[in-house]
Amino acid sequence: TPFQAVSTALSATVGTGNIAGVATAITSGGPGAVFWMWFAAIIGMTTKFAEVTLSVAYREKNAAGEWAGGPMYYINNGLGTKWLAVIFAAFGALAAFGIGSMTQANSIAAAMEQSFGIPPLVMGLIVAAAAAIILIGGIKRIGQFAEKIVPFMALAYIAGALIILILEADQIPR
């Protein structure tokens, strides 16, 4: 459903990068890092808009009658370069192992070890098992899971940020 598609997209947006990434950037680069994050976000939003527009324009129906699209499709159908689409798909699949999932799993394991003393290996196995249960069901199960968990995840993120701002209000001017 459209709501499942939005929830799936948001599930990759609200998470570790917003918490650990921003804190790391500010700690490493100081307040000026916020400006560069905004700058990068503007460029990112622009490219994402173009990517989504092209993905919709060059999508296809697969054998099951479901829509399929993305960079591989607009590279192949729009540019007519199948070899480049195949290379993009291969590198995209390889990148999926390290770009988001490793950072998120590491952040979860580190937080659980520090907070509750759970060994990182145990937490890694728990996260891997949970991910496998969801991913093995395919895109439909991912969408079904995302539509249930993402609204609560987003509310928890917003509530947590507001609680921190209220509790640390005296630190805001600094």
Beta strands, then each sheet from edge to edge (+ up, - down):
strand 1: 60-61
strand 2: 67-68
sheet 1: 1+ 2-
end
